[in-house]
Amino acid sequence: MWAHYLTEQAAGRTPTGADLDRIAGTHNYGRRMLRNWRQHGKIPELCQPAS
């Protein structure tokens, strides 16, 4: 999953949890991994819209 994420980032795309689930054949695991990577500083936090 991490290799796919890096490949997509290098191509200028940010994969979603659903994208990661599709390539790995999992269900909701991709979202969990994205959350984990964000919490541990491996990838940036999501941008929050200005109020």
mmCIF entry with sequence, helices, sheets and N, C-alpha, C, O atoms, coordinates in Angstrom:
data_MODEL
# 
_entry.id   MODEL 
# 
_entity.id                         1 
_entity.type                       polymer 
_entity.pdbx_number_of_molecules   1 
# 
_entity_poly.entity_id                      1 
_entity_poly.type                           'polypeptide(L)' 
_entity_poly.nstd_linkage                   no 
_entity_poly.nstd_monomer                   no 
_entity_poly.pdbx_seq_one_letter_code       MWAHYLTEQAAGRTPTGADLDRIAGTHNYGRRMLRNWRQHGKIPELCQPAS 
_entity_poly.pdbx_seq_one_letter_code_can   MWAHYLTEQAAGRTPTGADLDRIAGTHNYGRRMLRNWRQHGKIPELCQPAS 
_entity_poly.pdbx_strand_id                 A 
# 
loop_
_entity_poly_seq.entity_id 
_entity_poly_seq.num 
_entity_poly_seq.mon_id 
_entity_poly_seq.hetero 
1 1  MET n 
1 2  TRP n 
1 3  ALA n 
1 4  HIS n 
1 5  TYR n 
1 6  LEU n 
1 7  THR n 
1 8  GLU n 
1 9  GLN n 
1 10 ALA n 
1 11 ALA n 
1 12 GLY n 
1 13 ARG n 
1 14 THR n 
1 15 PRO n 
1 16 THR n 
1 17 GLY n 
1 18 ALA n 
1 19 ASP n 
1 20 LEU n 
1 21 ASP n 
1 22 ARG n 
1 23 ILE n 
1 24 ALA n 
1 25 GLY n 
1 26 THR n 
1 27 HIS n 
1 28 ASN n 
1 29 TYR n 
1 30 GLY n 
1 31 ARG n 
1 32 ARG n 
1 33 MET n 
1 34 LEU n 
1 35 ARG n 
1 36 ASN n 
1 37 TRP n 
1 38 ARG n 
1 39 GLN n 
1 40 HIS n 
1 41 GLY n 
1 42 LYS n 
1 43 ILE n 
1 44 PRO n 
1 45 GLU n 
1 46 LEU n 
1 47 CYS n 
1 48 GLN n 
1 49 PRO n 
1 50 ALA n 
1 51 SER n 
# 
_struct_asym.id          A 
_struct_asym.entity_id   1 
# 
loop_
_struct_conf.conf_type_id 
_struct_conf.id 
_struct_conf.pdbx_PDB_helix_id 
_struct_conf.beg_label_comp_id 
_struct_conf.beg_label_asym_id 
_struct_conf.beg_label_seq_id 
_struct_conf.pdbx_beg_PDB_ins_code 
_struct_conf.end_label_comp_id 
_struct_conf.end_label_asym_id 
_struct_conf.end_label_seq_id 
_struct_conf.pdbx_end_PDB_ins_code 
_struct_conf.beg_auth_comp_id 
_struct_conf.beg_auth_asym_id 
_struct_conf.beg_auth_seq_id 
_struct_conf.end_auth_comp_id 
_struct_conf.end_auth_asym_id 
_struct_conf.end_auth_seq_id 
_struct_conf.pdbx_PDB_helix_class 
_struct_conf.details 
_struct_conf.pdbx_PDB_helix_length 
HELX_P HELX_P1 AA1 TRP A 2  ? ALA A 10 ? TRP A 2  ALA A 10 1 ? 9  
HELX_P HELX_P2 AA2 GLY A 17 ? ALA A 24 ? GLY A 17 ALA A 24 1 ? 8  
HELX_P HELX_P3 AA3 TYR A 29 ? GLN A 39 ? TYR A 29 GLN A 39 1 ? 11 
# 
_struct_conf_type.id          HELX_P 
_struct_conf_type.criteria    ? 
_struct_conf_type.reference   ? 
# 
loop_
_atom_site.group_PDB 
_atom_site.id 
_atom_site.type_symbol 
_atom_site.label_atom_id 
_atom_site.label_alt_id 
_atom_site.label_comp_id 
_atom_site.label_asym_id 
_atom_site.label_entity_id 
_atom_site.label_seq_id 
_atom_site.pdbx_PDB_ins_code 
_atom_site.Cartn_x 
_atom_site.Cartn_y 
_atom_site.Cartn_z 
_atom_site.occupancy 
_atom_site.B_iso_or_equiv 
_atom_site.pdbx_formal_charge 
_atom_site.auth_seq_id 
_atom_site.auth_comp_id 
_atom_site.auth_asym_id 
_atom_site.auth_atom_id 
_atom_site.pdbx_PDB_model_num 
ATOM 1   N N  . MET A 1 1  ? 0.811   -1.178 0.000   1.00 0.00 ? 1  MET A N  1 
ATOM 2   C CA . MET A 1 1  ? 0.000   0.000  0.000   1.00 0.00 ? 1  MET A CA 1 
ATOM 3   C C  . MET A 1 1  ? 0.863   1.254  0.000   1.00 0.00 ? 1  MET A C  1 
ATOM 4   O O  . MET A 1 1  ? 0.581   2.213  -0.718  1.00 0.00 ? 1  MET A O  1 
ATOM 5   N N  . TRP A 1 2  ? 1.904   1.239  0.800   1.00 0.00 ? 2  TRP A N  1 
ATOM 6   C CA . TRP A 1 2  ? 2.768   2.409  0.891   1.00 0.00 ? 2  TRP A CA 1 
ATOM 7   C C  . TRP A 1 2  ? 3.450   2.673  -0.453  1.00 0.00 ? 2  TRP A C  1 
ATOM 8   O O  . TRP A 1 2  ? 3.568   3.823  -0.874  1.00 0.00 ? 2  TRP A O  1 
ATOM 9   N N  . ALA A 1 3  ? 3.891   1.628  -1.115  1.00 0.00 ? 3  ALA A N  1 
ATOM 10  C CA . ALA A 1 3  ? 4.539   1.795  -2.421  1.00 0.00 ? 3  ALA A CA 1 
ATOM 11  C C  . ALA A 1 3  ? 3.565   2.401  -3.425  1.00 0.00 ? 3  ALA A C  1 
ATOM 12  O O  . ALA A 1 3  ? 3.951   3.269  -4.209  1.00 0.00 ? 3  ALA A O  1 
ATOM 13  N N  . HIS A 1 4  ? 2.317   1.960  -3.414  1.00 0.00 ? 4  HIS A N  1 
ATOM 14  C CA . HIS A 1 4  ? 1.305   2.518  -4.315  1.00 0.00 ? 4  HIS A CA 1 
ATOM 15  C C  . HIS A 1 4  ? 1.056   3.981  -3.979  1.00 0.00 ? 4  HIS A C  1 
ATOM 16  O O  . HIS A 1 4  ? 0.931   4.810  -4.880  1.00 0.00 ? 4  HIS A O  1 
ATOM 17  N N  . TYR A 1 5  ? 0.983   4.305  -2.705  1.00 0.00 ? 5  TYR A N  1 
ATOM 18  C CA . TYR A 1 5  ? 0.771   5.693  -2.292  1.00 0.00 ? 5  TYR A CA 1 
ATOM 19  C C  . TYR A 1 5  ? 1.903   6.573  -2.832  1.00 0.00 ? 5  TYR A C  1 
ATOM 20  O O  . TYR A 1 5  ? 1.649   7.636  -3.397  1.00 0.00 ? 5  TYR A O  1 
ATOM 21  N N  . LEU A 1 6  ? 3.134   6.135  -2.661  1.00 0.00 ? 6  LEU A N  1 
ATOM 22  C CA . LEU A 1 6  ? 4.283   6.920  -3.131  1.00 0.00 ? 6  LEU A CA 1 
ATOM 23  C C  . LEU A 1 6  ? 4.285   7.068  -4.652  1.00 0.00 ? 6  LEU A C  1 
ATOM 24  O O  . LEU A 1 6  ? 4.621   8.133  -5.170  1.00 0.00 ? 6  LEU A O  1 
ATOM 25  N N  . THR A 1 7  ? 3.914   6.009  -5.367  1.00 0.00 ? 7  THR A N  1 
ATOM 26  C CA . THR A 1 7  ? 3.848   6.059  -6.828  1.00 0.00 ? 7  THR A CA 1 
ATOM 27  C C  . THR A 1 7  ? 2.808   7.076  -7.271  1.00 0.00 ? 7  THR A C  1 
ATOM 28  O O  . THR A 1 7  ? 3.062   7.862  -8.184  1.00 0.00 ? 7  THR A O  1 
ATOM 29  N N  . GLU A 1 8  ? 1.649   7.070  -6.641  1.00 0.00 ? 8  GLU A N  1 
ATOM 30  C CA . GLU A 1 8  ? 0.584   8.020  -6.982  1.00 0.00 ? 8  GLU A CA 1 
ATOM 31  C C  . GLU A 1 8  ? 1.012   9.452  -6.661  1.00 0.00 ? 8  GLU A C  1 
ATOM 32  O O  . GLU A 1 8  ? 0.759   10.367 -7.445  1.00 0.00 ? 8  GLU A O  1 
ATOM 33  N N  . GLN A 1 9  ? 1.650   9.643  -5.528  1.00 0.00 ? 9  GLN A N  1 
ATOM 34  C CA . GLN A 1 9  ? 2.125   10.975 -5.154  1.00 0.00 ? 9  GLN A CA 1 
ATOM 35  C C  . GLN A 1 9  ? 3.146   11.495 -6.156  1.00 0.00 ? 9  GLN A C  1 
ATOM 36  O O  . GLN A 1 9  ? 3.128   12.672 -6.515  1.00 0.00 ? 9  GLN A O  1 
ATOM 37  N N  . ALA A 1 10 ? 4.028   10.625 -6.602  1.00 0.00 ? 10 ALA A N  1 
ATOM 38  C CA . ALA A 1 10 ? 5.042   11.022 -7.587  1.00 0.00 ? 10 ALA A CA 1 
ATOM 39  C C  . ALA A 1 10 ? 4.401   11.435 -8.906  1.00 0.00 ? 10 ALA A C  1 
ATOM 40  O O  . ALA A 1 10 ? 4.966   12.239 -9.648  1.00 0.00 ? 10 ALA A O  1 
ATOM 41  N N  . ALA A 1 11 ? 3.228   10.890 -9.201  1.00 0.00 ? 11 ALA A N  1 
ATOM 42  C CA . ALA A 1 11 ? 2.510   11.231 -10.432 1.00 0.00 ? 11 ALA A CA 1 
ATOM 43  C C  . ALA A 1 11 ? 1.598   12.443 -10.224 1.00 0.00 ? 11 ALA A C  1 
ATOM 44  O O  . ALA A 1 11 ? 0.870   12.827 -11.140 1.00 0.00 ? 11 ALA A O  1 
ATOM 45  N N  . GLY A 1 12 ? 1.628   13.048 -9.037  1.00 0.00 ? 12 GLY A N  1 
ATOM 46  C CA . GLY A 1 12 ? 0.839   14.240 -8.775  1.00 0.00 ? 12 GLY A CA 1 
ATOM 47  C C  . GLY A 1 12 ? -0.569  13.969 -8.290  1.00 0.00 ? 12 GLY A C  1 
ATOM 48  O O  . GLY A 1 12 ? -1.409  14.869 -8.291  1.00 0.00 ? 12 GLY A O  1 
ATOM 49  N N  . ARG A 1 13 ? -0.837  12.748 -7.877  1.00 0.00 ? 13 ARG A N  1 
ATOM 50  C CA . ARG A 1 13 ? -2.164  12.387 -7.377  1.00 0.00 ? 13 ARG A CA 1 
ATOM 51  C C  . ARG A 1 13 ? -2.070  11.971 -5.910  1.00 0.00 ? 13 ARG A C  1 
ATOM 52  O O  . ARG A 1 13 ? -1.043  11.465 -5.459  1.00 0.00 ? 13 ARG A O  1 
ATOM 53  N N  . THR A 1 14 ? -3.145  12.191 -5.185  1.00 0.00 ? 14 THR A N  1 
ATOM 54  C CA . THR A 1 14 ? -3.216  11.731 -3.800  1.00 0.00 ? 14 THR A CA 1 
ATOM 55  C C  . THR A 1 14 ? -4.296  10.660 -3.723  1.00 0.00 ? 14 THR A C  1 
ATOM 56  O O  . THR A 1 14 ? -5.480  10.969 -3.852  1.00 0.00 ? 14 THR A O  1 
ATOM 57  N N  . PRO A 1 15 ? -3.903  9.401  -3.515  1.00 0.00 ? 15 PRO A N  1 
ATOM 58  C CA . PRO A 1 15 ? -4.898  8.328  -3.466  1.00 0.00 ? 15 PRO A CA 1 
ATOM 59  C C  . PRO A 1 15 ? -5.772  8.426  -2.225  1.00 0.00 ? 15 PRO A C  1 
ATOM 60  O O  . PRO A 1 15 ? -5.322  8.845  -1.158  1.00 0.00 ? 15 PRO A O  1 
ATOM 61  N N  . THR A 1 16 ? -7.014  8.034  -2.385  1.00 0.00 ? 16 THR A N  1 
ATOM 62  C CA . THR A 1 16 ? -7.950  7.988  -1.258  1.00 0.00 ? 16 THR A CA 1 
ATOM 63  C C  . THR A 1 16 ? -7.845  6.620  -0.591  1.00 0.00 ? 16 THR A C  1 
ATOM 64  O O  . THR A 1 16 ? -7.184  5.714  -1.096  1.00 0.00 ? 16 THR A O  1 
ATOM 65  N N  . GLY A 1 17 ? -8.506  6.495  0.541   1.00 0.00 ? 17 GLY A N  1 
ATOM 66  C CA . GLY A 1 17 ? -8.568  5.197  1.218   1.00 0.00 ? 17 GLY A CA 1 
ATOM 67  C C  . GLY A 1 17 ? -9.208  4.152  0.326   1.00 0.00 ? 17 GLY A C  1 
ATOM 68  O O  . GLY A 1 17 ? -8.795  2.993  0.320   1.00 0.00 ? 17 GLY A O  1 
ATOM 69  N N  . ALA A 1 18 ? -10.231 4.570  -0.438  1.00 0.00 ? 18 ALA A N  1 
ATOM 70  C CA . ALA A 1 18 ? -10.902 3.634  -1.354  1.00 0.00 ? 18 ALA A CA 1 
ATOM 71  C C  . ALA A 1 18 ? -9.949  3.171  -2.452  1.00 0.00 ? 18 ALA A C  1 
ATOM 72  O O  . ALA A 1 18 ? -9.971  2.004  -2.842  1.00 0.00 ? 18 ALA A O  1 
ATOM 73  N N  . ASP A 1 19 ? -9.117  4.078  -2.948  1.00 0.00 ? 19 ASP A N  1 
ATOM 74  C CA . ASP A 1 19 ? -8.123  3.698  -3.959  1.00 0.00 ? 19 ASP A CA 1 
ATOM 75  C C  . ASP A 1 19 ? -7.172  2.639  -3.396  1.00 0.00 ? 19 ASP A C  1 
ATOM 76  O O  . ASP A 1 19 ? -6.863  1.648  -4.057  1.00 0.00 ? 19 ASP A O  1 
ATOM 77  N N  . LEU A 1 20 ? -6.722  2.868  -2.180  1.00 0.00 ? 20 LEU A N  1 
ATOM 78  C CA . LEU A 1 20 ? -5.804  1.913  -1.555  1.00 0.00 ? 20 LEU A CA 1 
ATOM 79  C C  . LEU A 1 20 ? -6.491  0.572  -1.316  1.00 0.00 ? 20 LEU A C  1 
ATOM 80  O O  . LEU A 1 20 ? -5.878  -0.481 -1.490  1.00 0.00 ? 20 LEU A O  1 
ATOM 81  N N  . ASP A 1 21 ? -7.760  0.611  -0.918  1.00 0.00 ? 21 ASP A N  1 
ATOM 82  C CA . ASP A 1 21 ? -8.508  -0.635 -0.721  1.00 0.00 ? 21 ASP A CA 1 
ATOM 83  C C  . ASP A 1 21 ? -8.615  -1.411 -2.028  1.00 0.00 ? 21 ASP A C  1 
ATOM 84  O O  . ASP A 1 21 ? -8.469  -2.633 -2.037  1.00 0.00 ? 21 ASP A O  1 
ATOM 85  N N  . ARG A 1 22 ? -8.870  -0.711 -3.131  1.00 0.00 ? 22 ARG A N  1 
ATOM 86  C CA . ARG A 1 22 ? -9.003  -1.384 -4.423  1.00 0.00 ? 22 ARG A CA 1 
ATOM 87  C C  . ARG A 1 22 ? -7.717  -2.107 -4.817  1.00 0.00 ? 22 ARG A C  1 
ATOM 88  O O  . ARG A 1 22 ? -7.767  -3.253 -5.264  1.00 0.00 ? 22 ARG A O  1 
ATOM 89  N N  . ILE A 1 23 ? -6.578  -1.457 -4.658  1.00 0.00 ? 23 ILE A N  1 
ATOM 90  C CA . ILE A 1 23 ? -5.328  -2.099 -5.095  1.00 0.00 ? 23 ILE A CA 1 
ATOM 91  C C  . ILE A 1 23 ? -4.921  -3.235 -4.160  1.00 0.00 ? 23 ILE A C  1 
ATOM 92  O O  . ILE A 1 23 ? -4.236  -4.172 -4.571  1.00 0.00 ? 23 ILE A O  1 
ATOM 93  N N  . ALA A 1 24 ? -5.349  -3.146 -2.889  1.00 0.00 ? 24 ALA A N  1 
ATOM 94  C CA . ALA A 1 24 ? -4.968  -4.184 -1.925  1.00 0.00 ? 24 ALA A CA 1 
ATOM 95  C C  . ALA A 1 24 ? -6.041  -5.255 -1.756  1.00 0.00 ? 24 ALA A C  1 
ATOM 96  O O  . ALA A 1 24 ? -5.789  -6.296 -1.150  1.00 0.00 ? 24 ALA A O  1 
ATOM 97  N N  . GLY A 1 25 ? -7.242  -5.004 -2.292  1.00 0.00 ? 25 GLY A N  1 
ATOM 98  C CA . GLY A 1 25 ? -8.326  -5.973 -2.136  1.00 0.00 ? 25 GLY A CA 1 
ATOM 99  C C  . GLY A 1 25 ? -8.868  -6.030 -0.724  1.00 0.00 ? 25 GLY A C  1 
ATOM 100 O O  . GLY A 1 25 ? -9.279  -7.088 -0.247  1.00 0.00 ? 25 GLY A O  1 
ATOM 101 N N  . THR A 1 26 ? -8.867  -4.878 -0.051  1.00 0.00 ? 26 THR A N  1 
ATOM 102 C CA . THR A 1 26 ? -9.353  -4.824 1.327   1.00 0.00 ? 26 THR A CA 1 
ATOM 103 C C  . THR A 1 26 ? -10.601 -3.957 1.404   1.00 0.00 ? 26 THR A C  1 
ATOM 104 O O  . THR A 1 26 ? -11.027 -3.378 0.405   1.00 0.00 ? 26 THR A O  1 
ATOM 105 N N  . HIS A 1 27 ? -11.185 -3.871 2.598   1.00 0.00 ? 27 HIS A N  1 
ATOM 106 C CA . HIS A 1 27 ? -12.373 -3.052 2.825   1.00 0.00 ? 27 HIS A CA 1 
ATOM 107 C C  . HIS A 1 27 ? -12.136 -2.168 4.046   1.00 0.00 ? 27 HIS A C  1 
ATOM 108 O O  . HIS A 1 27 ? -12.055 -2.665 5.170   1.00 0.00 ? 27 HIS A O  1 
ATOM 109 N N  . ASN A 1 28 ? -12.026 -0.871 3.828   1.00 0.00 ? 28 ASN A N  1 
ATOM 110 C CA . ASN A 1 28 ? -11.795 0.138  4.871   1.00 0.00 ? 28 ASN A CA 1 
ATOM 111 C C  . ASN A 1 28 ? -10.395 0.097  5.490   1.00 0.00 ? 28 ASN A C  1 
ATOM 112 O O  . ASN A 1 28 ? -10.090 0.914  6.359   1.00 0.00 ? 28 ASN A O  1 
ATOM 113 N N  . TYR A 1 29 ? -9.558  -0.815 5.069   1.00 0.00 ? 29 TYR A N  1 
ATOM 114 C CA . TYR A 1 29 ? -8.193  -0.867 5.592   1.00 0.00 ? 29 TYR A CA 1 
ATOM 115 C C  . TYR A 1 29 ? -7.380  0.309  5.063   1.00 0.00 ? 29 TYR A C  1 
ATOM 116 O O  . TYR A 1 29 ? -6.534  0.847  5.777   1.00 0.00 ? 29 TYR A O  1 
ATOM 117 N N  . GLY A 1 30 ? -7.630  0.713  3.817   1.00 0.00 ? 30 GLY A N  1 
ATOM 118 C CA . GLY A 1 30 ? -6.918  1.850  3.224   1.00 0.00 ? 30 GLY A CA 1 
ATOM 119 C C  . GLY A 1 30 ? -7.153  3.124  4.009   1.00 0.00 ? 30 GLY A C  1 
ATOM 120 O O  . GLY A 1 30 ? -6.217  3.889  4.241   1.00 0.00 ? 30 GLY A O  1 
ATOM 121 N N  . ARG A 1 31 ? -8.391  3.363  4.422   1.00 0.00 ? 31 ARG A N  1 
ATOM 122 C CA . ARG A 1 31 ? -8.706  4.550  5.230   1.00 0.00 ? 31 ARG A CA 1 
ATOM 123 C C  . ARG A 1 31 ? -7.982  4.501  6.560   1.00 0.00 ? 31 ARG A C  1 
ATOM 124 O O  . ARG A 1 31 ? -7.452  5.505  7.034   1.00 0.00 ? 31 ARG A O  1 
ATOM 125 N N  . ARG A 1 32 ? -7.968  3.323  7.151   1.00 0.00 ? 32 ARG A N  1 
ATOM 126 C CA . ARG A 1 32 ? -7.293  3.154  8.441   1.00 0.00 ? 32 ARG A CA 1 
ATOM 127 C C  . ARG A 1 32 ? -5.796  3.440  8.306   1.00 0.00 ? 32 ARG A C  1 
ATOM 128 O O  . ARG A 1 32 ? -5.190  4.074  9.170   1.00 0.00 ? 32 ARG A O  1 
ATOM 129 N N  . MET A 1 33 ? -5.210  2.958  7.202   1.00 0.00 ? 33 MET A N  1 
ATOM 130 C CA . MET A 1 33 ? -3.786  3.187  6.989   1.00 0.00 ? 33 MET A CA 1 
ATOM 131 C C  . MET A 1 33 ? -3.496  4.668  6.756   1.00 0.00 ? 33 MET A C  1 
ATOM 132 O O  . MET A 1 33 ? -2.514  5.189  7.285   1.00 0.00 ? 33 MET A O  1 
ATOM 133 N N  . LEU A 1 34 ? -4.331  5.355  5.975   1.00 0.00 ? 34 LEU A N  1 
ATOM 134 C CA . LEU A 1 34 ? -4.135  6.790  5.772   1.00 0.00 ? 34 LEU A CA 1 
ATOM 135 C C  . LEU A 1 34 ? -4.194  7.538  7.104   1.00 0.00 ? 34 LEU A C  1 
ATOM 136 O O  . LEU A 1 34 ? -3.368  8.413  7.367   1.00 0.00 ? 34 LEU A O  1 
ATOM 137 N N  . ARG A 1 35 ? -5.169  7.192  7.939   1.00 0.00 ? 35 ARG A N  1 
ATOM 138 C CA . ARG A 1 35 ? -5.294  7.837  9.255   1.00 0.00 ? 35 ARG A CA 1 
ATOM 139 C C  . ARG A 1 35 ? -4.044  7.582  10.089  1.00 0.00 ? 35 ARG A C  1 
ATOM 140 O O  . ARG A 1 35 ? -3.515  8.495  10.723  1.00 0.00 ? 35 ARG A O  1 
ATOM 141 N N  . ASN A 1 36 ? -3.582  6.352  10.083  1.00 0.00 ? 36 ASN A N  1 
ATOM 142 C CA . ASN A 1 36 ? -2.385  5.984  10.837  1.00 0.00 ? 36 ASN A CA 1 
ATOM 143 C C  . ASN A 1 36 ? -1.168  6.762  10.335  1.00 0.00 ? 36 ASN A C  1 
ATOM 144 O O  . ASN A 1 36 ? -0.396  7.295  11.131  1.00 0.00 ? 36 ASN A O  1 
ATOM 145 N N  . TRP A 1 37 ? -1.000  6.825  9.017   1.00 0.00 ? 37 TRP A N  1 
ATOM 146 C CA . TRP A 1 37 ? 0.147   7.545  8.437   1.00 0.00 ? 37 TRP A CA 1 
ATOM 147 C C  . TRP A 1 37 ? 0.095   9.023  8.789   1.00 0.00 ? 37 TRP A C  1 
ATOM 148 O O  . TRP A 1 37 ? 1.130   9.637  9.047   1.00 0.00 ? 37 TRP A O  1 
ATOM 149 N N  . ARG A 1 38 ? -1.113  9.602  8.801   1.00 0.00 ? 38 ARG A N  1 
ATOM 150 C CA . ARG A 1 38 ? -1.249  11.022 9.170   1.00 0.00 ? 38 ARG A CA 1 
ATOM 151 C C  . ARG A 1 38 ? -0.908  11.231 10.648  1.00 0.00 ? 38 ARG A C  1 
ATOM 152 O O  . ARG A 1 38 ? -0.202  12.176 10.999  1.00 0.00 ? 38 ARG A O  1 
ATOM 153 N N  . GLN A 1 39 ? -1.407  10.353 11.499  1.00 0.00 ? 39 GLN A N  1 
ATOM 154 C CA . GLN A 1 39 ? -1.170  10.487 12.941  1.00 0.00 ? 39 GLN A CA 1 
ATOM 155 C C  . GLN A 1 39 ? 0.313   10.377 13.273  1.00 0.00 ? 39 GLN A C  1 
ATOM 156 O O  . GLN A 1 39 ? 0.781   11.006 14.222  1.00 0.00 ? 39 GLN A O  1 
ATOM 157 N N  . HIS A 1 40 ? 1.049   9.597  12.513  1.00 0.00 ? 40 HIS A N  1 
ATOM 158 C CA . HIS A 1 40 ? 2.468   9.398  12.773  1.00 0.00 ? 40 HIS A CA 1 
ATOM 159 C C  . HIS A 1 40 ? 3.357   10.316 11.938  1.00 0.00 ? 40 HIS A C  1 
ATOM 160 O O  . HIS A 1 40 ? 4.578   10.159 11.928  1.00 0.00 ? 40 HIS A O  1 
ATOM 161 N N  . GLY A 1 41 ? 2.745   11.279 11.236  1.00 0.00 ? 41 GLY A N  1 
ATOM 162 C CA . GLY A 1 41 ? 3.515   12.272 10.493  1.00 0.00 ? 41 GLY A CA 1 
ATOM 163 C C  . GLY A 1 41 ? 4.142   11.774 9.212   1.00 0.00 ? 41 GLY A C  1 
ATOM 164 O O  . GLY A 1 41 ? 5.002   12.449 8.646   1.00 0.00 ? 41 GLY A O  1 
ATOM 165 N N  . LYS A 1 42 ? 3.735   10.618 8.745   1.00 0.00 ? 42 LYS A N  1 
ATOM 166 C CA . LYS A 1 42 ? 4.305   10.057 7.525   1.00 0.00 ? 42 LYS A CA 1 
ATOM 167 C C  . LYS A 1 42 ? 3.791   10.786 6.286   1.00 0.00 ? 42 LYS A C  1 
ATOM 168 O O  . LYS A 1 42 ? 4.500   10.909 5.287   1.00 0.00 ? 42 LYS A O  1 
ATOM 169 N N  . ILE A 1 43 ? 2.534   11.273 6.363   1.00 0.00 ? 43 ILE A N  1 
ATOM 170 C CA . ILE A 1 43 ? 1.943   12.073 5.296   1.00 0.00 ? 43 ILE A CA 1 
ATOM 171 C C  . ILE A 1 43 ? 1.295   13.290 5.954   1.00 0.00 ? 43 ILE A C  1 
ATOM 172 O O  . ILE A 1 43 ? 0.974   13.249 7.142   1.00 0.00 ? 43 ILE A O  1 
ATOM 173 N N  . PRO A 1 44 ? 1.099   14.380 5.193   1.00 0.00 ? 44 PRO A N  1 
ATOM 174 C CA . PRO A 1 44 ? 0.523   15.584 5.794   1.00 0.00 ? 44 PRO A CA 1 
ATOM 175 C C  . PRO A 1 44 ? -0.939  15.415 6.173   1.00 0.00 ? 44 PRO A C  1 
ATOM 176 O O  . PRO A 1 44 ? -1.655  14.589 5.609   1.00 0.00 ? 44 PRO A O  1 
ATOM 177 N N  . GLU A 1 45 ? -1.363  16.214 7.140   1.00 0.00 ? 45 GLU A N  1 
ATOM 178 C CA . GLU A 1 45 ? -2.761  16.242 7.548   1.00 0.00 ? 45 GLU A CA 1 
ATOM 179 C C  . GLU A 1 45 ? -3.613  16.754 6.392   1.00 0.00 ? 45 GLU A C  1 
ATOM 180 O O  . GLU A 1 45 ? -3.112  17.425 5.490   1.00 0.00 ? 45 GLU A O  1 
ATOM 181 N N  . LEU A 1 46 ? -4.886  16.436 6.426   1.00 0.00 ? 46 LEU A N  1 
ATOM 182 C CA . LEU A 1 46 ? -5.805  16.954 5.430   1.00 0.00 ? 46 LEU A CA 1 
ATOM 183 C C  . LEU A 1 46 ? -5.957  18.454 5.606   1.00 0.00 ? 46 LEU A C  1 
ATOM 184 O O  . LEU A 1 46 ? -5.904  18.952 6.730   1.00 0.00 ? 46 LEU A O  1 
ATOM 185 N N  . CYS A 1 47 ? -6.141  19.168 4.530   1.00 0.00 ? 47 CYS A N  1 
ATOM 186 C CA . CYS A 1 47 ? -6.378  20.605 4.587   1.00 0.00 ? 47 CYS A CA 1 
ATOM 187 C C  . CYS A 1 47 ? -7.801  20.849 5.071   1.00 0.00 ? 47 CYS A C  1 
ATOM 188 O O  . CYS A 1 47 ? -8.750  20.241 4.574   1.00 0.00 ? 47 CYS A O  1 
ATOM 189 N N  . GLN A 1 48 ? -7.935  21.716 6.015   1.00 0.00 ? 48 GLN A N  1 
ATOM 190 C CA . GLN A 1 48 ? -9.247  22.061 6.530   1.00 0.00 ? 48 GLN A CA 1 
ATOM 191 C C  . GLN A 1 48 ? -9.737  23.314 5.821   1.00 0.00 ? 48 GLN A C  1 
ATOM 192 O O  . GLN A 1 48 ? -8.990  24.287 5.722   1.00 0.00 ? 48 GLN A O  1 
ATOM 193 N N  . PRO A 1 49 ? -10.974 23.318 5.322   1.00 0.00 ? 49 PRO A N  1 
ATOM 194 C CA . PRO A 1 49 ? -11.491 24.512 4.659   1.00 0.00 ? 49 PRO A CA 1 
ATOM 195 C C  . PRO A 1 49 ? -11.610 25.677 5.642   1.00 0.00 ? 49 PRO A C  1 
ATOM 196 O O  . PRO A 1 49 ? -11.936 25.481 6.813   1.00 0.00 ? 49 PRO A O  1 
ATOM 197 N N  . ALA A 1 50 ? -11.343 26.885 5.158   1.00 0.00 ? 50 ALA A N  1 
ATOM 198 C CA . ALA A 1 50 ? -11.442 28.072 5.993   1.00 0.00 ? 50 ALA A CA 1 
ATOM 199 C C  . ALA A 1 50 ? -12.898 28.371 6.302   1.00 0.00 ? 50 ALA A C  1 
ATOM 200 O O  . ALA A 1 50 ? -13.758 28.239 5.430   1.00 0.00 ? 50 ALA A O  1 
ATOM 201 N N  . SER A 1 51 ? -13.182 28.771 7.526   1.00 0.00 ? 51 SER A N  1 
ATOM 202 C CA . SER A 1 51 ? -14.570 29.076 7.908   1.00 0.00 ? 51 SER A CA 1 
ATOM 203 C C  . SER A 1 51 ? -14.873 30.531 7.674   1.00 0.00 ? 51 SER A C  1 
ATOM 204 O O  . SER A 1 51 ? -15.989 30.978 7.935   1.00 0.00 ? 51 SER A O  1 
# 
